[in-house]
Amino acid sequence: MTKKKTRVGFIGGGAISRTHMQYLSKMDDVELVAVADISEKAVEQCSKEFGFSNCFRDYRELLKIKDIQAVTVGTPNHAHHQPTIDALNAGKDVLVEKPMAMTAEQAQEMVQAARKRRRLLVIGFQYRFSPVARMLKRGIDQGFFGNILYARCQTLRRRGIPNWGVFGRKDRQGGGPLIDIGVHMIEVAHYLMGAPKPIAAYGSTYTYLGNTPSDTVSPWPHWDYKTYTVEDLAVGLVRFANGATLSVEASFAAHIGKGEFTFTLMGEKAGGQFDPPMMFTDEAGTMVNLIPDYLPNDDPFGYKMRHFIECVQTRAPSEAPGEHGLLVQQILSGIYRSAETGREVRIG
């Protein structure tokens, strides 16, 4: 028997949405049905590459197609909230890219809409599906680490201010490196910690290069410094209800020796880190570092997309649910609010 295909629509026709399309177009149980983007050029490019016959400039027209079961939202951050809610209200299951929204309040509304409509809301977190994260998760589940006390997240670029898109505009993105790249290591570290509830945050943000004419030493020169309203560097500390803490350092530009894209977990009995993959413990009266001899070369983004479709088809719970996205958004919003006020802020 021929398996019934899951029919998918795409809100957004830019780079990340086209990545969604590339993965889903290779699945024999998925049909790409429609795309919507305010950019006529983006819609035309998607239509040419993937053969869409249903192309719209207004995503609400896409949502009128009744036999679309699932939608991915791959728009800029400021356009995650309302399209996601509208898609859920139209009876569609939704995968929305990270970060979930601009604010924790928006994220809460999205989760509430999914619950009310009994639809799936999946967040585009992929690093929790990486082979390294899977290794650490197995260790945690088996009690190797004991209680996780602290996580340190670092997503640091020495000089990597985006010179494309709207990454430098706070009104479109909600912030800079913290919300754009910091979210990646925050989401996976928070997930491995057991997704505890954040209760307080302290943070600081600094802008000192992005709002000046671009230099010639950057690998991505000639960014639009005149519209640059986000931070170059963000640092923060978050406290959780279970007593654990998490720190984060995220930069588009920082005077450091090299870039970092990693996190470290510190537990009662052992620790671990993302890059290079390693675990730390005591054995035979000796401090030892455990380096995996082999990890599979699995594609976490591919798993994310396959997992979304399987959840739509089977109604199984997602491994990256909206509730996790909300908690991560509370972390991001808490750090930004603290940076604005200059003091620790309560969350929730």
KAGITA-V860615 format. One record per helix or strand of 2 or more residues. SS is the DSSP state (2 for helix, 1 for strand). FROM is the first residue (numbers start at 1). TO is the last residue. If there is no record, write none. Layout:
[[SS	FROM	TO] [SS	FROM	TO]]
//
This chain:
[[1	6	11] [2	15	24] [1	30	36] [2	40	50] [1	54	56] [2	59	62] [1	70	73] [2	77	79] [2	81	89] [1	93	97] [2	104	117] [1	121	124] [2	127	129] [2	131	141] [1	148	156] [2	170	173] [2	177	192] [1	198	206] [2	225	227] [1	233	240] [1	245	251] [1	260	267] [1	271	273] [1	278	283] [1	286	290] [2	300	314] [2	322	341] [1	345	346]]
//
